Each structure stands twice: as C-alpha cells, then as structure tokens.
Amino acid sequence: MKVVIKRILFLVVVLGIWQLVFTANIFEDIVFPSPVKVAGALYEGFSSGDLIKALGASFKHLFSGLSLAILFGTTIGVILGKSKQADETAGMYLIALQSIPSIVWVPLAIMLFGFSEFAVVFVVVLGGTFVMALNVRSAIHSVPPQLVRAARTMGTNGVPLFFRVEVPSSVPYFITGIRLAWAFSWRALMAGELL
C-alpha cells in the first residue's frame, strides 16, 4: 500500500473516532464539537477573511521573531564558541535558559511591553534564541582541529580562518540550529498568541 493511501486512511480513521466520541455525547457540544462543525467554522473563517488575517498576523510575529532569534542566537553562539572565558561564565546559563518553557516568558513580556504585538515577538525571540546559540556554540566547538591546524600551516589565521574553515565546517550544525529555532519559535508563538 502506498504511503499516501496509508496517510489518508489514518486521517479517515481519526475523523471516524472523533465523530464516534461526539455521537456518544461523552463531552458537552461546546467542549467537543463534531468534525462537521469544525469544518464549517473553518470554511466560515476562510470565506469571511478573518482566518486569513489572523494567520497573516501570526506568521508576521513568527518570521520577525525567528529572524531576530537567528541573529541573536548566532551572535551569542559565536561569542561563546570563540571565547573560553565567555563560555565558562555564561555558557551554563544559556543551557538553563534554553530549558525554560516559552509560556514562562509570557508574564515577563506582559510586564515589559503590555498587551502588544511586540510582546508576542519578544516571546518568539526568546523561544528560539537560546537553542540557536547552543547549536552555533556546538558547531564552533566541533570543528575538526586538523582542519584548523592545516589552515594555520598554510598561513590562514584570525578572521580569514574563521570564515574559510570554521564557518563552512559548522554549516550542518547551523542548519540544525535553524530547524530547532523554527520549532521552538512555533511553540513560543503558541504561548505568545495567548496574549
């Protein structure tokens, strides 16, 4: 059986179970609507344009926050990866901050920025920055030392060494950091949208 057919059958089964639970009237109609009511509400949201506007606002918050998270996370990660003193002092706090759920940042965002769009972006930025910084730091630490030694032997040092050897070598970690920042920013957006 093809994968597409399996996925469609899975969705049909899930919708069938959903309809059975609704028909059994285990929960109130308000708490657990039927699939038909949900489809009707989605159609109404799309046809009126309200859902498109709401999605546009959410994506605006997501992309602006994610862009800032990648910028700040990359900067922090490079500083921690290149400076042993910075890594030994601030590195452990970065790990602690990364493990904080995004919903925790919502009260801080409300206190700092009130109920504004910037508060949502702030939560998204904090959701993605720390995981991006950790991946960039790991990327710099995982550059094979033989590559660095070979480049130094050929006369490459300082900033050219960073851009010619360390940056290309750390691209896989950087891409992983962007993927994780994307996932964490989505989670943060869900928390921020509670505002």
DRENTI-180614 format. One record per residue: x, y, z of N, C-alpha, C in turn; residue number from 1. Coordinates in nm, 4 decimals, always signed. Layout:
! residues N
[site [X,Y,Z],[X,Y,Z],[X,Y,Z],NUM] ...
! end
This chain:
! residues 195
[site [+0.0844,-0.1181,+0.0000],[+0.0000,+0.0000,+0.0000],[+0.0889,+0.1244,+0.0000],1] [site [+0.0551,+0.2208,-0.0806],[+0.1351,+0.3428,-0.0894],[+0.1218,+0.4258,+0.0377],2] [site [+0.2249,+0.5049,+0.0633],[+0.2276,+0.5875,+0.1839],[+0.1129,+0.6876,+0.1851],3] [site [+0.0812,+0.7442,+0.0701],[-0.0270,+0.8441,+0.0621],[-0.1603,+0.7817,+0.1034],4] [site [-0.1856,+0.6605,+0.0550],[-0.3115,+0.5933,+0.0892],[-0.3157,+0.5627,+0.2384],5] [site [-0.2032,+0.5199,+0.2960],[-0.1975,+0.4934,+0.4399],[-0.2293,+0.6188,+0.5205],6] [site [-0.1739,+0.7308,+0.4772],[-0.1972,+0.8559,+0.5500],[-0.3420,+0.9005,+0.5395],7] [site [-0.4003,+0.8838,+0.4214],[-0.5420,+0.9205,+0.4044],[-0.6300,+0.8303,+0.4906],8] [site [-0.6019,+0.7009,+0.4885],[-0.6788,+0.6077,+0.5726],[-0.6642,+0.6415,+0.7204],9] [site [-0.5446,+0.6787,+0.7614],[-0.5234,+0.7175,+0.9006],[-0.6110,+0.8372,+0.9376],10] [site [-0.6144,+0.9394,+0.8497],[-0.6984,+1.0568,+0.8761],[-0.8464,+1.0201,+0.8807],11] [site [-0.8889,+0.9314,+0.7916],[-1.0293,+0.8875,+0.7910],[-1.0632,+0.8172,+0.9224],12] [site [-0.9716,+0.7331,+0.9718],[-0.9943,+0.6632,+1.0989],[-1.0011,+0.7629,+1.2138],13] [site [-0.9093,+0.8592,+1.2157],[-0.9101,+0.9602,+1.3221],[-1.0403,+1.0398,+1.3196],14] [site [-1.0844,+1.0820,+1.2007],[-1.2116,+1.1553,+1.1899],[-1.3286,+1.0680,+1.2331],15] [site [-1.3229,+0.9393,+1.1994],[-1.4293,+0.8472,+1.2414],[-1.4357,+0.8331,+1.3923],16] [site [-1.3204,+0.8197,+1.4564],[-1.3172,+0.8108,+1.6039],[-1.3677,+0.9401,+1.6648],17] [site [-1.3275,+1.0521,+1.6065],[-1.3719,+1.1836,+1.6543],[-1.5245,+1.1912,+1.6484],18] [site [-1.5819,+1.1511,+1.5346],[-1.7265,+1.1554,+1.5191],[-1.7958,+1.0602,+1.6174],19] [site [-1.7376,+0.9420,+1.6403],[-1.7958,+0.8470,+1.7360],[-1.7966,+0.9036,+1.8774],20] [site [-1.6873,+0.9676,+1.9173],[-1.6814,+1.0282,+2.0510],[-1.7851,+1.1388,+2.0627],21] [site [-1.8020,+1.2180,+1.9567],[-1.9029,+1.3247,+1.9592],[-2.0432,+1.2648,+1.9668],22] [site [-2.0673,+1.1607,+1.8866],[-2.2001,+1.0985,+1.8844],[-2.2334,+1.0327,+2.0175],23] [site [-2.1327,+0.9776,+2.0851],[-2.1557,+0.9138,+2.2154],[-2.1887,+1.0155,+2.3234],24] [site [-2.1701,+1.1439,+2.2924],[-2.2053,+1.2543,+2.3823],[-2.1333,+1.2422,+2.5175],25] [site [-2.0050,+1.2050,+2.5108],[-1.9255,+1.1937,+2.6332],[-1.8975,+1.3326,+2.6901],26] [site [-1.8698,+1.4252,+2.6013],[-1.8430,+1.5625,+2.6419],[-1.9564,+1.6514,+2.5929],27] [site [-1.9617,+1.7731,+2.6492],[-2.0614,+1.8683,+2.6013],[-2.0258,+1.9140,+2.4603],28] [site [-2.1272,+1.9568,+2.3865],[-2.1080,+2.0013,+2.2483],[-2.0130,+2.1203,+2.2407],29] [site [-2.0161,+2.2071,+2.3431],[-1.9309,+2.3256,+2.3423],[-1.7843,+2.2860,+2.3590],30] [site [-1.7590,+2.1873,+2.4433],[-1.6222,+2.1458,+2.4709],[-1.5660,+2.0610,+2.3579],31] [site [-1.6490,+1.9754,+2.2995],[-1.6025,+1.8799,+2.1987],[-1.6951,+1.8832,+2.0781],32] [site [-1.6725,+1.9760,+1.9840],[-1.7619,+1.9862,+1.8677],[-1.7374,+1.8721,+1.7691],33] [site [-1.8332,+1.8534,+1.6813],[-1.8200,+1.7483,+1.5804],[-1.7256,+1.7938,+1.4697],34] [site [-1.6712,+1.6991,+1.3904],[-1.5851,+1.7368,+1.2784],[-1.6571,+1.8261,+1.1775],35] [site [-1.7878,+1.8056,+1.1626],[-1.8646,+1.8863,+1.0669],[-1.8704,+2.0320,+1.1135],36] [site [-1.8904,+2.0536,+1.2449],[-1.8944,+2.1911,+1.2969],[-1.7579,+2.2591,+1.2821],37] [site [-1.6518,+2.1833,+1.3065],[-1.5175,+2.2403,+1.2927],[-1.4910,+2.2770,+1.1470],38] [site [-1.5295,+2.1885,+1.0557],[-1.5111,+2.2173,+0.9123],[-1.5924,+2.3393,+0.8718],39] [site [-1.7155,+2.3514,+0.9243],[-1.7991,+2.4678,+0.8949],[-1.7375,+2.5967,+0.9467],40] [site [-1.6806,+2.5910,+1.0691],[-1.6170,+2.7094,+1.1263],[-1.4930,+2.7487,+1.0456],41] [site [-1.4173,+2.6482,+1.0001],[-1.3002,+2.6783,+0.9161],[-1.3422,+2.7416,+0.7840],42] [site [-1.4478,+2.6864,+0.7234],[-1.4962,+2.7426,+0.5973],[-1.5431,+2.8867,+0.6175],43] [site [-1.6155,+2.9102,+0.7261],[-1.6639,+3.0461,+0.7545],[-1.5471,+3.1415,+0.7781],44] [site [-1.4435,+3.0941,+0.8499],[-1.3265,+3.1780,+0.8751],[-1.2527,+3.2129,+0.7476],45] [site [-1.2413,+3.1140,+0.6564],[-1.1739,+3.1405,+0.5294],[-1.2572,+3.2322,+0.4406],46] [site [-1.3886,+3.2059,+0.4334],[-1.4728,+3.2844,+0.3430],[-1.4876,+3.4287,+0.3887],47] [site [-1.4901,+3.4517,+0.5207],[-1.5024,+3.5892,+0.5699],[-1.3687,+3.6631,+0.5666],48] [site [-1.2591,+3.5881,+0.5590],[-1.1267,+3.6501,+0.5575],[-1.0668,+3.6684,+0.6954],49] [site [-1.1449,+3.6393,+0.8019],[-1.0936,+3.6568,+0.9385],[-0.9772,+3.5621,+0.9672],50] [site [-0.9899,+3.4373,+0.9231],[-0.8852,+3.3391,+0.9492],[-0.7568,+3.3743,+0.8745],51] [site [-0.7715,+3.4240,+0.7523],[-0.6531,+3.4634,+0.6742],[-0.5813,+3.5793,+0.7428],52] [site [-0.6577,+3.6767,+0.7935],[-0.5977,+3.7906,+0.8636],[-0.5249,+3.7444,+0.9895],53] [site [-0.5878,+3.6549,+1.0644],[-0.5268,+3.6041,+1.1875],[-0.3999,+3.5244,+1.1569],54] [site [-0.4048,+3.4422,+1.0526],[-0.2862,+3.3665,+1.0132],[-0.1743,+3.4595,+0.9673],55] [site [-0.2099,+3.5641,+0.8935],[-0.1096,+3.6608,+0.8485],[-0.0413,+3.7298,+0.9655],56] [site [-0.1201,+3.7682,+1.0663],[-0.0617,+3.8326,+1.1848],[+0.0305,+3.7361,+1.2588],57] [site [-0.0136,+3.6103,+1.2710],[+0.0699,+3.5111,+1.3404],[+0.2001,+3.4852,+1.2658],58] [site [+0.1927,+3.4725,+1.1332],[+0.3146,+3.4496,+1.0560],[+0.4075,+3.5704,+1.0599],59] [site [+0.3510,+3.6901,+1.0675],[+0.4337,+3.8102,+1.0802],[+0.5113,+3.8055,+1.2115],60] [site [+0.4426,+3.7689,+1.3202],[+0.5095,+3.7567,+1.4500],[+0.6165,+3.6475,+1.4454],61] [site [+0.5814,+3.5355,+1.3828],[+0.6742,+3.4231,+1.3772],[+0.8010,+3.4581,+1.2997],62] [site [+0.7855,+3.5132,+1.1788],[+0.9028,+3.5386,+1.0958],[+0.9890,+3.6519,+1.1483],63] [site [+0.9277,+3.7553,+1.2044],[+1.0097,+3.8628,+1.2611],[+1.0820,+3.8128,+1.3863],64] [site [+1.0125,+3.7362,+1.4714],[+1.0766,+3.6821,+1.5913],[+1.1837,+3.5801,+1.5587],65] [site [+1.1577,+3.4936,+1.4604],[+1.2554,+3.3922,+1.4217],[+1.3806,+3.4568,+1.3617],66] [site [+1.3622,+3.5600,+1.2804],[+1.4781,+3.6297,+1.2223],[+1.5668,+3.6888,+1.3317],67] [site [+1.5032,+3.7520,+1.4295],[+1.5805,+3.8087,+1.5407],[+1.6452,+3.6994,+1.6248],68] [site [+1.5741,+3.5877,+1.6443],[+1.6295,+3.4770,+1.7228],[+1.7520,+3.4181,+1.6547],69] [site [+1.7467,+3.4037,+1.5231],[+1.8631,+3.3516,+1.4498],[+1.9802,+3.4495,+1.4595],70] [site [+1.9526,+3.5784,+1.4447],[+2.0582,+3.6797,+1.4538],[+2.1216,+3.6818,+1.5932],71] [site [+2.0371,+3.6931,+1.6968],[+2.0891,+3.6997,+1.8340],[+2.1545,+3.5672,+1.8739],72] [site [+2.0912,+3.4554,+1.8381],[+2.1455,+3.3252,+1.8743],[+2.2796,+3.2981,+1.8089],73] [site [+2.2925,+3.3370,+1.6820],[+2.4198,+3.3180,+1.6123],[+2.5291,+3.4035,+1.6767],74] [site [+2.4967,+3.5268,+1.7081],[+2.5945,+3.6159,+1.7718],[+2.6400,+3.5613,+1.9070],75] [site [+2.5429,+3.5218,+1.9901],[+2.5766,+3.4676,+2.1229],[+2.6557,+3.3380,+2.1090],76] [site [+2.6136,+3.2525,+2.0159],[+2.6827,+3.1251,+1.9959],[+2.8261,+3.1430,+1.9501],77] [site [+2.8506,+3.2390,+1.8607],[+2.9875,+3.2655,+1.8143],[+3.0727,+3.3181,+1.9295],78] [site [+3.0167,+3.4081,+2.0093],[+3.0929,+3.4617,+2.1243],[+3.1285,+3.3485,+2.2207],79] [site [+3.0313,+3.2621,+2.2522],[+3.0582,+3.1523,+2.3452],[+3.1511,+3.0476,+2.2844],80] [site [+3.1413,+3.0266,+2.1539],[+3.2257,+2.9283,+2.0888],[+3.3694,+2.9729,+2.0732],81] [site [+3.3906,+3.1022,+2.0561],[+3.5256,+3.1537,+2.0321],[+3.5961,+3.1982,+2.1599],82] [site [+3.5216,+3.2322,+2.2627],[+3.5823,+3.2828,+2.3858],[+3.5647,+3.1807,+2.4978],83] [site [+3.6748,+3.1272,+2.5460],[+3.6691,+3.0285,+2.6540],[+3.6146,+3.0919,+2.7820],84] [site [+3.6548,+3.2162,+2.8096],[+3.6074,+3.2844,+2.9305],[+3.4557,+3.3046,+2.9254],85] [site [+3.4047,+3.3477,+2.8094],[+3.2602,+3.3685,+2.7958],[+3.1854,+3.2364,+2.8103],86] [site [+3.2406,+3.1302,+2.7536],[+3.1745,+3.0003,+2.7611],[+3.1738,+2.9471,+2.9037],87] [site [+3.2835,+2.9645,+2.9751],[+3.2916,+2.9141,+3.1119],[+3.2031,+2.9923,+3.2077],88] [site [+3.1784,+3.1196,+3.1781],[+3.0955,+3.2001,+3.2686],[+2.9485,+3.2011,+3.2287],89] [site [+2.9200,+3.2269,+3.1028],[+2.7803,+3.2419,+3.0596],[+2.7218,+3.1163,+2.9955],90] [site [+2.8066,+3.0204,+2.9590],[+2.7591,+2.9017,+2.8887],[+2.6568,+2.8209,+2.9659],91] [site [+2.6793,+2.8049,+3.0968],[+2.5851,+2.7253,+3.1762],[+2.4497,+2.7949,+3.1896],92] [site [+2.4493,+2.9257,+3.1898],[+2.3224,+2.9984,+3.1985],[+2.2430,+2.9838,+3.0691],93] [site [+2.3145,+2.9742,+2.9588],[+2.2481,+2.9549,+2.8300],[+2.1713,+2.8234,+2.8287],94] [site [+2.2324,+2.7179,+2.8805],[+2.1649,+2.5878,+2.8869],[+2.0433,+2.5964,+2.9779],95] [site [+2.0560,+2.6658,+3.0896],[+1.9429,+2.6803,+3.1813],[+1.8290,+2.7594,+3.1170],96] [site [+1.8629,+2.8670,+3.0468],[+1.7603,+2.9494,+2.9824],[+1.6909,+2.8742,+2.8686],97] [site [+1.7670,+2.7877,+2.7990],[+1.7095,+2.7129,+2.6873],[+1.6045,+2.6138,+2.7343],98] [site [+1.6192,+2.5651,+2.8569],[+1.5259,+2.4640,+2.9068],[+1.3963,+2.5234,+2.9631],99] [site [+1.3879,+2.6551,+2.9719],[+1.2664,+2.7192,+3.0242],[+1.1580,+2.7154,+2.9169],100] [site [+1.0388,+2.6668,+2.9503],[+0.9296,+2.6654,+2.8509],[+0.8901,+2.8074,+2.8098],101] [site [+0.8481,+2.8213,+2.6862],[+0.8151,+2.9534,+2.6318],[+0.7008,+3.0216,+2.7061],102] [site [+0.6083,+2.9436,+2.7583],[+0.4926,+3.0012,+2.8282],[+0.5362,+3.0825,+2.9495],103] [site [+0.6530,+3.0493,+3.0054],[+0.7035,+3.1201,+3.1234],[+0.7405,+3.2644,+3.0889],104] [site [+0.7779,+3.2892,+2.9634],[+0.8187,+3.4243,+2.9238],[+0.6995,+3.5173,+2.9032],105] [site [+0.5781,+3.4626,+2.8961],[+0.4600,+3.5461,+2.8682],[+0.4369,+3.6508,+2.9768],106] [site [+0.4383,+3.6147,+3.1087],[+0.4189,+3.7215,+3.2093],[+0.5257,+3.8306,+3.2018],107] [site [+0.6513,+3.7907,+3.1747],[+0.7573,+3.8908,+3.1611],[+0.7301,+3.9828,+3.0428],108] [site [+0.6847,+3.9246,+2.9314],[+0.6527,+4.0054,+2.8133],[+0.5396,+4.1026,+2.8429],109] [site [+0.4391,+4.0576,+2.9186],[+0.3271,+4.1464,+2.9533],[+0.3754,+4.2601,+3.0424],110] [site [+0.4633,+4.2267,+3.1396],[+0.5142,+4.3316,+3.2291],[+0.5973,+4.4335,+3.1534],111] [site [+0.6790,+4.3864,+3.0575],[+0.7681,+4.4777,+2.9862],[+0.6979,+4.5569,+2.8765],112] [site [+0.6095,+4.4903,+2.8004],[+0.5547,+4.5523,+2.6798],[+0.4018,+4.5618,+2.6787],113] [site [+0.3367,+4.5151,+2.7846],[+0.1906,+4.5190,+2.7877],[+0.1321,+4.4216,+2.6869],114] [site [+0.0052,+4.4383,+2.6574],[-0.0617,+4.3515,+2.5606],[-0.0418,+4.4079,+2.4202],115] [site [+0.0786,+4.3909,+2.3675],[+0.1107,+4.4463,+2.2370],[+0.1657,+4.3369,+2.1466],116] [site [+0.1776,+4.3686,+2.0186],[+0.2355,+4.2734,+1.9247],[+0.3822,+4.2497,+1.9552],117] [site [+0.4498,+4.3514,+2.0064],[+0.5918,+4.3349,+2.0373],[+0.6116,+4.2331,+2.1487],118] [site [+0.5137,+4.2223,+2.2397],[+0.5230,+4.1221,+2.3460],[+0.5224,+3.9813,+2.2877],119] [site [+0.4411,+3.9587,+2.1851],[+0.4376,+3.8272,+2.1195],[+0.5701,+3.8000,+2.0508],120] [site [+0.6227,+3.8990,+1.9793],[+0.7516,+3.8834,+1.9109],[+0.8619,+3.8571,+2.0132],121] [site [+0.8569,+3.9245,+2.1267],[+0.9547,+3.9049,+2.2335],[+0.9564,+3.7598,+2.2809],122] [site [+0.8393,+3.7018,+2.3002],[+0.8295,+3.5625,+2.3436],[+0.8866,+3.4694,+2.2362],123] [site [+0.8569,+3.4978,+2.1097],[+0.9085,+3.4159,+1.9996],[+1.0615,+3.4264,+1.9929],124] [site [+1.1146,+3.5472,+2.0101],[+1.2604,+3.5659,+2.0071],[+1.3260,+3.4849,+2.1182],125] [site [+1.2725,+3.4940,+2.2384],[+1.3312,+3.4186,+2.3492],[+1.3157,+3.2680,+2.3286],126] [site [+1.2078,+3.2271,+2.2640],[+1.1872,+3.0849,+2.2388],[+1.2918,+3.0259,+2.1461],127] [site [+1.3402,+3.1025,+2.0492],[+1.4334,+3.0488,+1.9510],[+1.5793,+3.0853,+1.9705],128] [site [+1.6068,+3.1923,+2.0458],[+1.7442,+3.2416,+2.0569],[+1.8375,+3.1422,+2.1255],129] [site [+1.7937,+3.0859,+2.2374],[+1.8851,+3.0051,+2.3176],[+1.9216,+2.8736,+2.2488],130] [site [+1.8240,+2.8114,+2.1836],[+1.8547,+2.6865,+2.1133],[+1.9456,+2.7134,+1.9934],131] [site [+1.9273,+2.8273,+1.9284],[+2.0158,+2.8639,+1.8169],[+2.1575,+2.8887,+1.8685],132] [site [+2.1689,+2.9593,+1.9795],[+2.3010,+2.9885,+2.0363],[+2.3729,+2.8598,+2.0765],133] [site [+2.3012,+2.7661,+2.1355],[+2.3635,+2.6395,+2.1755],[+2.4149,+2.5624,+2.0550],134] [site [+2.3392,+2.5616,+1.9460],[+2.3827,+2.4890,+1.8270],[+2.5025,+2.5562,+1.7613],135] [site [+2.5048,+2.6882,+1.7566],[+2.6188,+2.7585,+1.6975],[+2.7433,+2.7365,+1.7833],136] [site [+2.7258,+2.7420,+1.9144],[+2.8389,+2.7148,+2.0047],[+2.8924,+2.5732,+1.9830],137] [site [+2.8020,+2.4752,+1.9737],[+2.8438,+2.3367,+1.9484],[+2.9113,+2.3241,+1.8125],138] [site [+2.8616,+2.3995,+1.7140],[+2.9211,+2.3957,+1.5803],[+3.0659,+2.4405,+1.5835],139] [site [+3.0927,+2.5484,+1.6545],[+3.2289,+2.6003,+1.6601],[+3.3194,+2.5050,+1.7382],140] [site [+3.2661,+2.4469,+1.8449],[+3.3466,+2.3536,+1.9246],[+3.3751,+2.2234,+1.8500],141] [site [+3.2919,+2.1891,+1.7522],[+3.3073,+2.0602,+1.6840],[+3.3863,+2.0699,+1.5532],142] [site [+3.4423,+2.1858,+1.5237],[+3.5270,+2.1977,+1.4038],[+3.6490,+2.1082,+1.4243],143] [site [+3.6772,+2.0172,+1.3308],[+3.7926,+1.9275,+1.3478],[+3.9226,+2.0065,+1.3635],144] [site [+3.9998,+1.9772,+1.4693],[+4.1235,+2.0529,+1.4929],[+4.2253,+2.0382,+1.3802],145] [site [+4.2231,+1.9238,+1.3092],[+4.3188,+1.9061,+1.1999],[+4.2934,+2.0051,+1.0868],146] [site [+4.1652,+2.0442,+1.0664],[+4.1365,+2.1464,+0.9646],[+4.1956,+2.2808,+1.0038],147] [site [+4.1809,+2.3143,+1.1324],[+4.2348,+2.4419,+1.1812],[+4.3870,+2.4412,+1.1716],148] [site [+4.4489,+2.3290,+1.2118],[+4.5956,+2.3206,+1.2042],[+4.6450,+2.3288,+1.0598],149] [site [+4.5726,+2.2612,+0.9695],[+4.6119,+2.2646,+0.8278],[+4.6019,+2.4062,+0.7714],150] [site [+4.4954,+2.4774,+0.8078],[+4.4794,+2.6146,+0.7591],[+4.5888,+2.7052,+0.8149],151] [site [+4.6225,+2.6859,+0.9433],[+4.7285,+2.7684,+1.0027],[+4.8633,+2.7387,+0.9386],152] [site [+4.8857,+2.6120,+0.9046],[+5.0104,+2.5750,+0.8378],[+5.0227,+2.6460,+0.7042],153] [site [+4.9081,+2.6667,+0.6377],[+4.9090,+2.7342,+0.5079],[+4.9016,+2.8852,+0.5208],154] [site [+4.9092,+2.9363,+0.6437],[+4.9170,+3.0804,+0.6639],[+4.7848,+3.1503,+0.6880],155] [site [+4.6774,+3.0763,+0.7129],[+4.5481,+3.1389,+0.7391],[+4.5267,+3.1491,+0.8896],156] [site [+4.5053,+3.2688,+0.9392],[+4.4837,+3.2922,+1.0827],[+4.3741,+3.3954,+1.1026],157] [site [+4.3270,+3.4091,+1.2256],[+4.2334,+3.5145,+1.2625],[+4.0977,+3.5038,+1.1944],158] [site [+4.0509,+3.6188,+1.1461],[+3.9180,+3.6263,+1.0838],[+3.9097,+3.5428,+0.9559],159] [site [+4.0130,+3.5450,+0.8677],[+4.0041,+3.4585,+0.7492],[+3.9919,+3.3099,+0.7852],160] [site [+4.0595,+3.2666,+0.8921],[+4.0483,+3.1280,+0.9373],[+3.9046,+3.0970,+0.9782],161] [site [+3.8427,+3.1908,+1.0476],[+3.7040,+3.1707,+1.0920],[+3.6110,+3.1554,+0.9722],162] [site [+3.6229,+3.2447,+0.8733],[+3.5299,+3.2424,+0.7606],[+3.5630,+3.1349,+0.6566],163] [site [+3.6892,+3.0975,+0.6427],[+3.7261,+2.9982,+0.5410],[+3.7201,+2.8550,+0.5912],164] [site [+3.7377,+2.8345,+0.7225],[+3.7442,+2.6980,+0.7746],[+3.6292,+2.6690,+0.8706],165] [site [+3.6147,+2.7522,+0.9730],[+3.5187,+2.7207,+1.0794],[+3.3737,+2.7373,+1.0348],166] [site [+3.3448,+2.8415,+0.9590],[+3.2064,+2.8616,+0.9134],[+3.1612,+2.7498,+0.8199],167] [site [+3.2377,+2.7163,+0.7145],[+3.1919,+2.6059,+0.6281],[+3.1809,+2.4723,+0.7017],168] [site [+3.2716,+2.4485,+0.7965],[+3.2693,+2.3227,+0.8701],[+3.1489,+2.3135,+0.9636],169] [site [+3.0969,+2.4268,+1.0068],[+2.9876,+2.4256,+1.1041],[+2.8493,+2.4440,+1.0414],170] [site [+2.8415,+2.4438,+0.9100],[+2.7119,+2.4641,+0.8434],[+2.6068,+2.3598,+0.8843],171] [site [+2.6409,+2.2295,+0.8939],[+2.5364,+2.1328,+0.9354],[+2.4756,+2.1650,+1.0714],172] [site [+2.5599,+2.2042,+1.1677],[+2.5084,+2.2410,+1.2996],[+2.4237,+2.3681,+1.2909],173] [site [+2.4665,+2.4609,+1.2076],[+2.3926,+2.5858,+1.1910],[+2.2537,+2.5584,+1.1346],174] [site [+2.2458,+2.4710,+1.0341],[+2.1155,+2.4356,+0.9752],[+2.0284,+2.3657,+1.0789],175] [site [+2.0891,+2.2766,+1.1578],[+2.0138,+2.2112,+1.2655],[+1.9639,+2.3150,+1.3655],176] [site [+2.0475,+2.4132,+1.3956],[+2.0059,+2.5205,+1.4856],[+1.8880,+2.5980,+1.4311],177] [site [+1.8880,+2.6253,+1.3015],[+1.7749,+2.6970,+1.2404],[+1.6486,+2.6122,+1.2488],178] [site [+1.6615,+2.4822,+1.2208],[+1.5444,+2.3933,+1.2292],[+1.4880,+2.3900,+1.3710],179] [site [+1.5767,+2.3781,+1.4703],[+1.5303,+2.3755,+1.6091],[+1.4749,+2.5109,+1.6517],180] [site [+1.5385,+2.6190,+1.6070],[+1.4864,+2.7527,+1.6390],[+1.3479,+2.7709,+1.5783],181] [site [+1.3271,+2.7185,+1.4570],[+1.1956,+2.7229,+1.3931],[+1.0925,+2.6504,+1.4805],182] [site [+1.1271,+2.5285,+1.5271],[+1.0342,+2.4501,+1.6092],[+1.0067,+2.5196,+1.7421],183] [site [+1.1129,+2.5682,+1.8076],[+1.0943,+2.6345,+1.9363],[+1.0193,+2.7664,+1.9200],184] [site [+1.0416,+2.8357,+1.8090],[+0.9694,+2.9611,+1.7843],[+0.8214,+2.9354,+1.7623],185] [site [+0.7883,+2.8243,+1.6949],[+0.6465,+2.7883,+1.6790],[+0.5823,+2.7664,+1.8149],186] [site [+0.6524,+2.6927,+1.9013],[+0.5986,+2.6697,+2.0355],[+0.5822,+2.8012,+2.1101],187] [site [+0.6818,+2.8883,+2.0977],[+0.6749,+3.0177,+2.1644],[+0.5616,+3.1024,+2.1084],188] [site [+0.5376,+3.0912,+1.9774],[+0.4287,+3.1661,+1.9161],[+0.2941,+3.1237,+1.9744],189] [site [+0.2779,+2.9929,+1.9946],[+0.1526,+2.9437,+2.0532],[+0.1344,+3.0026,+2.1930],190] [site [+0.2440,+3.0118,+2.2691],[+0.2359,+3.0726,+2.4031],[+0.2091,+3.2223,+2.3912],191] [site [+0.2792,+3.2882,+2.2996],[+0.2638,+3.4326,+2.2839],[+0.1256,+3.4724,+2.2339],192] [site [+0.0654,+3.3875,+2.1517],[-0.0667,+3.4196,+2.0990],[-0.1734,+3.4188,+2.2080],193] [site [-0.1426,+3.3614,+2.3230],[-0.2358,+3.3699,+2.4362],[-0.2560,+3.5145,+2.4795],194] [site [-0.1579,+3.6003,+2.4464],[-0.1726,+3.7431,+2.4778],[-0.2914,+3.8013,+2.4027],195] 
! end
